[in-house]
Amino acid sequence: MTPEAHHRHALSTARPRRVLVFAATLTGATFLLELWGAHRSGSVALLSDAAHVFMDFGGLLFSYFAVTLAERPASDRRTFGLHRLEVLAAVANGLLVSGVALGIAWKSLHRFHGPAALPGTGWMMGLGLAGLAANIAVAAALHGPSRTDVNLRGSFLHVASDALASVGVVAAGALIAATGWRAVDPLVGLMIAALILGSALPLLRESLNLLLEGVPAGLHLSEVTEALQSLPGVRRVEDVHVWGLCSHLVSLSARVILDPARMAEQPRTLSALQTLLRDRFSIGHSTLQLESAEPDDRP
């Protein structure tokens, strides 16, 4: 990565860092509040939600350090810098969210066999609402940056899943207090677990694809190849490889076979190819080997 590109990326991560600091601070305060409320009320559900919030807090801190380390410049040993840490953070977040979902499902199924009394439903609902308000504020702050950053998307999913858990705590507490129907607690838990897994699995699929140097989501190798071959003077494009270093840094390498008459215009052709890749496909780093077609080579 050139110094100019690295500088642009550092500027682009300044806002995500501020958002993550805000999110981690509010989430940490929510954890302490719910932990105190769980001790005061004796509610196992509220204690579980506090543990979930603590996982969110850890995930947000992990995302912050990943974004910060990714800003370090490239070196002789790490020529692409530490951008891959963003993907590793996304994988860790996706696995953690999936583990939380499975834990919620297991606990919900266990309660079907012998649901325990849930004392302090007033505390349970009140602190559940407070946690929900905090989660909504954090999710709103993370939503915009998470659209283009797979690492921040993991943090957003953490907070969104905890918001669902808070809704479940409030709903279960209200229904138990009003009707005495305790089975609503495990039913809500199973619904929350299904929703969390439905969001976490696509994140894991995308981040693991990046780790395996697959073609990033939204790009199609055939479309990129056809676009390159449509430029004047290009006979064909071979050995095309496209991979993502992280969610917003995509690389490409390829052999480009040119008409022999166009070989004298290599600088202009190379510039046109790189401009097309950057403007149409957001591929900012490309390595293109330009070769002349053999006299008997047909398009």
C-alpha positions as CSV (number, residue, x, y, z in Angstrom):
1,M,0.0,0.0,0.0
2,T,1.3,3.4,-0.9
3,P,1.8,6.1,1.8
4,E,-1.0,8.1,0.2
5,A,-3.4,5.1,0.3
6,H,-2.4,4.4,3.9
7,H,-3.1,8.0,4.9
8,R,-6.5,7.9,3.3
9,H,-7.3,4.7,5.2
10,A,-6.2,6.2,8.4
11,L,-8.5,9.1,7.9
12,S,-11.4,6.7,7.1
13,T,-10.9,4.8,10.4
14,A,-10.9,7.9,12.6
15,R,-14.7,8.0,12.8
16,P,-15.1,4.3,13.5
17,R,-12.6,4.6,16.4
18,R,-14.6,7.4,18.0
19,V,-17.8,5.4,17.5
20,L,-16.2,2.3,19.1
21,V,-15.0,4.3,22.1
22,F,-18.6,5.7,22.6
23,A,-20.1,2.2,22.2
24,A,-17.7,0.5,24.6
25,T,-18.2,3.2,27.3
26,L,-22.0,3.0,27.2
27,T,-21.9,-0.8,27.0
28,G,-19.6,-1.1,30.0
29,A,-21.8,1.2,32.0
30,T,-24.9,-0.9,31.0
31,F,-23.1,-4.1,32.2
32,L,-22.3,-2.7,35.6
33,L,-25.9,-1.5,36.0
34,E,-27.4,-4.8,35.0
35,L,-25.0,-6.8,37.2
36,W,-26.0,-4.6,40.2
37,G,-29.7,-5.1,39.2
38,A,-29.3,-8.9,38.9
39,H,-27.8,-9.0,42.4
40,R,-30.5,-6.8,43.8
41,S,-33.5,-8.6,42.2
42,G,-32.1,-12.2,42.2
43,S,-33.1,-12.5,38.5
44,V,-31.2,-15.2,36.6
45,A,-32.5,-13.7,33.3
46,L,-31.1,-10.3,34.1
47,L,-27.8,-11.9,35.2
48,S,-27.6,-13.7,31.8
49,D,-28.3,-10.5,30.0
50,A,-25.5,-8.8,32.0
51,A,-23.1,-11.6,30.9
52,H,-24.2,-11.0,27.3
53,V,-23.6,-7.3,27.6
54,F,-20.1,-8.1,29.0
55,M,-19.4,-10.1,25.9
56,D,-20.5,-7.1,23.8
57,F,-18.1,-4.9,25.8
58,G,-15.2,-7.3,25.1
59,G,-16.1,-7.5,21.4
60,L,-16.2,-3.8,21.1
61,L,-12.8,-3.4,22.7
62,F,-11.4,-6.1,20.4
63,S,-12.8,-4.3,17.4
64,Y,-11.3,-1.0,18.6
65,F,-7.8,-2.5,19.0
66,A,-8.1,-4.2,15.6
67,V,-9.0,-0.9,13.9
68,T,-6.2,0.9,15.7
69,L,-3.6,-1.8,14.8
70,A,-4.7,-1.8,11.2
71,E,-3.6,1.9,10.9
72,R,0.0,1.0,11.5
73,P,2.0,1.5,8.3
74,A,3.4,-1.4,6.2
75,S,6.8,-2.7,7.0
76,D,9.5,-4.9,5.5
77,R,8.0,-7.9,7.3
78,R,4.3,-7.0,6.8
79,T,4.0,-5.3,3.4
80,F,0.3,-5.0,3.7
81,G,0.3,-3.7,7.3
82,L,-2.1,-5.3,9.8
83,H,-5.4,-4.9,8.0
84,R,-6.1,-8.6,8.2
85,L,-6.6,-8.1,11.9
86,E,-10.0,-6.6,11.0
87,V,-11.1,-9.8,9.5
88,L,-9.8,-11.9,12.4
89,A,-11.8,-9.6,14.7
90,A,-14.9,-10.2,12.6
91,V,-14.4,-14.0,12.8
92,A,-13.9,-13.8,16.6
93,N,-17.1,-11.7,17.0
94,G,-19.1,-14.0,14.8
95,L,-18.0,-17.0,16.7
96,L,-18.7,-15.3,20.0
97,V,-22.2,-14.2,19.0
98,S,-23.0,-17.7,17.7
99,G,-21.8,-19.1,21.0
100,V,-24.0,-16.7,22.9
101,A,-27.0,-17.8,20.7
102,L,-26.4,-21.5,21.4
103,G,-26.0,-20.8,25.1
104,I,-29.4,-18.9,25.1
105,A,-31.0,-21.8,23.3
106,W,-29.6,-24.4,25.7
107,K,-30.7,-22.4,28.7
108,S,-34.2,-21.9,27.2
109,L,-34.6,-25.6,26.5
110,H,-33.5,-26.4,30.1
111,R,-36.1,-24.1,31.6
112,F,-38.9,-26.0,29.8
113,H,-38.3,-28.9,32.1
114,G,-38.4,-27.0,35.3
115,P,-38.7,-23.2,35.0
116,A,-37.6,-21.6,38.2
117,A,-39.3,-18.6,39.8
118,L,-38.2,-15.2,38.6
119,P,-38.3,-12.8,41.6
120,G,-38.2,-9.1,41.2
121,T,-40.0,-8.8,37.9
122,G,-40.2,-5.0,38.4
123,W,-36.5,-4.7,38.6
124,M,-36.2,-7.2,35.7
125,M,-38.4,-5.1,33.4
126,G,-37.0,-1.7,34.5
127,L,-33.3,-2.6,34.0
128,G,-34.2,-4.5,30.8
129,L,-35.7,-1.3,29.4
130,A,-32.6,0.7,30.5
131,G,-30.4,-1.9,28.7
132,L,-32.6,-1.8,25.6
133,A,-32.2,2.0,25.4
134,A,-28.5,1.8,25.7
135,N,-28.3,-0.9,23.1
136,I,-30.4,1.1,20.7
137,A,-28.1,4.1,21.1
138,V,-25.0,2.1,20.5
139,A,-26.5,0.2,17.5
140,A,-27.6,3.5,15.9
141,A,-24.0,4.8,16.2
142,L,-22.5,1.6,14.7
143,H,-25.1,1.0,12.0
144,G,-23.6,3.4,9.4
145,P,-19.9,2.4,9.7
146,S,-20.9,-1.3,9.8
147,R,-22.2,-1.2,6.3
148,T,-18.7,-1.0,4.8
149,D,-16.6,-2.6,7.5
150,V,-17.0,-6.3,8.3
151,N,-15.2,-5.8,11.6
152,L,-17.6,-3.2,12.8
153,R,-20.5,-5.3,11.5
154,G,-19.4,-7.9,14.0
155,S,-19.6,-5.3,16.8
156,F,-23.0,-4.1,15.5
157,L,-24.3,-7.7,15.6
158,H,-23.1,-8.0,19.2
159,V,-25.1,-5.0,20.2
160,A,-28.2,-5.9,18.1
161,S,-28.3,-9.4,19.6
162,D,-28.1,-7.9,23.1
163,A,-31.0,-5.5,22.2
164,L,-33.0,-8.6,21.3
165,A,-32.1,-10.2,24.6
166,S,-33.2,-7.0,26.4
167,V,-36.5,-7.1,24.6
168,G,-36.9,-10.7,25.6
169,V,-36.2,-9.9,29.3
170,V,-38.7,-7.1,29.3
171,A,-41.4,-9.1,27.5
172,A,-40.9,-12.2,29.6
173,G,-41.0,-10.2,32.8
174,A,-44.2,-8.4,31.8
175,L,-46.0,-11.5,30.8
176,I,-44.9,-13.5,33.9
177,A,-46.0,-10.6,36.1
178,A,-49.4,-10.3,34.3
179,T,-50.3,-13.9,33.7
180,G,-47.9,-16.2,35.6
181,W,-47.1,-18.0,32.4
182,R,-43.5,-18.9,33.0
183,A,-43.1,-20.8,29.7
184,V,-42.9,-17.5,27.8
185,D,-39.3,-17.1,29.2
186,P,-37.8,-20.1,27.3
187,L,-39.9,-19.4,24.2
188,V,-38.6,-15.9,24.0
189,G,-35.1,-17.2,24.5
190,L,-35.3,-19.6,21.6
191,M,-36.7,-16.9,19.3
192,I,-33.8,-14.6,20.3
193,A,-31.2,-17.4,19.7
194,A,-32.7,-18.1,16.2
195,L,-32.5,-14.4,15.2
196,I,-29.0,-14.0,16.5
197,L,-27.7,-17.1,14.6
198,G,-29.5,-15.8,11.4
199,S,-27.4,-12.6,11.6
200,A,-24.1,-14.2,12.8
201,L,-23.8,-16.9,10.2
202,P,-23.6,-14.6,7.2
203,L,-20.9,-12.5,9.0
204,L,-18.9,-15.7,9.6
205,R,-19.3,-16.8,6.0
206,E,-18.1,-13.5,4.6
207,S,-15.2,-13.1,7.0
208,L,-14.0,-16.7,6.5
209,N,-14.2,-16.1,2.8
210,L,-11.8,-13.2,3.2
211,L,-9.4,-15.3,5.3
212,L,-9.4,-17.9,2.6
213,E,-8.6,-15.2,0.0
214,G,-11.9,-15.7,-1.8
215,V,-13.6,-13.2,-4.1
216,P,-15.2,-10.6,-1.8
217,A,-19.0,-10.5,-1.6
218,G,-20.5,-8.4,-4.3
219,L,-17.8,-9.1,-6.9
220,H,-18.0,-11.6,-9.7
221,L,-14.8,-12.8,-11.3
222,S,-16.5,-13.2,-14.7
223,E,-17.8,-9.6,-14.7
224,V,-14.4,-8.2,-13.8
225,T,-12.7,-10.2,-16.6
226,E,-15.3,-9.2,-19.2
227,A,-15.0,-5.5,-18.2
228,L,-11.2,-5.7,-18.6
229,Q,-11.5,-7.4,-22.0
230,S,-13.9,-4.8,-23.3
231,L,-11.2,-2.1,-23.3
232,P,-9.8,-1.2,-26.7
233,G,-6.7,-3.2,-27.6
234,V,-7.2,-6.0,-25.0
235,R,-7.4,-9.4,-26.7
236,R,-8.0,-11.4,-23.5
237,V,-7.3,-11.5,-19.8
238,E,-5.8,-14.6,-18.1
239,D,-4.8,-15.8,-14.7
240,V,-7.2,-13.5,-12.9
241,H,-7.1,-13.5,-9.1
242,V,-9.2,-11.3,-6.9
243,W,-9.1,-11.3,-3.1
244,G,-9.9,-9.1,-0.2
245,L,-7.3,-8.1,2.3
246,C,-10.1,-6.8,4.6
247,S,-13.6,-5.4,4.0
248,H,-12.5,-2.3,2.1
249,L,-9.1,-3.3,0.5
250,V,-9.4,-5.5,-2.6
251,S,-6.5,-6.7,-4.7
252,L,-6.3,-8.2,-8.2
253,S,-3.6,-9.7,-10.3
254,A,-3.9,-10.8,-14.0
255,R,-2.1,-11.2,-17.3
256,V,-3.5,-8.9,-20.0
257,I,-2.8,-9.9,-23.6
258,L,-2.8,-6.9,-25.9
259,D,-2.9,-6.4,-29.7
260,P,0.8,-6.0,-30.9
261,A,-0.1,-2.6,-32.3
262,R,-1.1,-1.4,-28.8
263,M,2.2,-2.3,-27.1
264,A,3.6,1.1,-27.7
265,E,0.7,2.5,-25.7
266,Q,1.3,0.4,-22.6
267,P,1.3,3.3,-20.0
268,R,-2.1,4.6,-21.3
269,T,-3.6,1.1,-21.5
270,L,-2.4,0.3,-17.9
271,S,-3.9,3.5,-16.6
272,A,-7.2,2.8,-18.3
273,L,-7.3,-0.8,-16.8
274,Q,-6.5,0.4,-13.3
275,T,-9.0,3.3,-13.5
276,L,-11.8,0.8,-14.6
277,L,-10.9,-1.5,-11.7
278,R,-10.9,1.3,-9.2
279,D,-14.0,3.2,-10.3
280,R,-16.3,0.3,-11.3
281,F,-15.3,-2.4,-8.9
282,S,-13.5,-0.6,-6.0
283,I,-10.3,-2.6,-6.6
284,G,-7.6,-0.2,-5.4
285,H,-4.6,-2.5,-5.6
286,S,-3.9,-4.2,-9.0
287,T,-0.9,-6.0,-10.4
288,L,-1.3,-6.3,-14.2
289,Q,1.2,-8.0,-16.5
290,L,0.9,-6.6,-20.0
291,E,2.0,-9.0,-22.9
292,S,1.8,-8.8,-26.6
293,A,-0.2,-11.4,-28.5
294,E,1.6,-13.8,-30.8
295,P,1.2,-13.1,-34.5
296,D,-1.0,-16.2,-35.0
297,D,-2.9,-15.5,-31.8
298,R,-6.6,-14.9,-32.4
299,P,-8.9,-13.0,-30.1
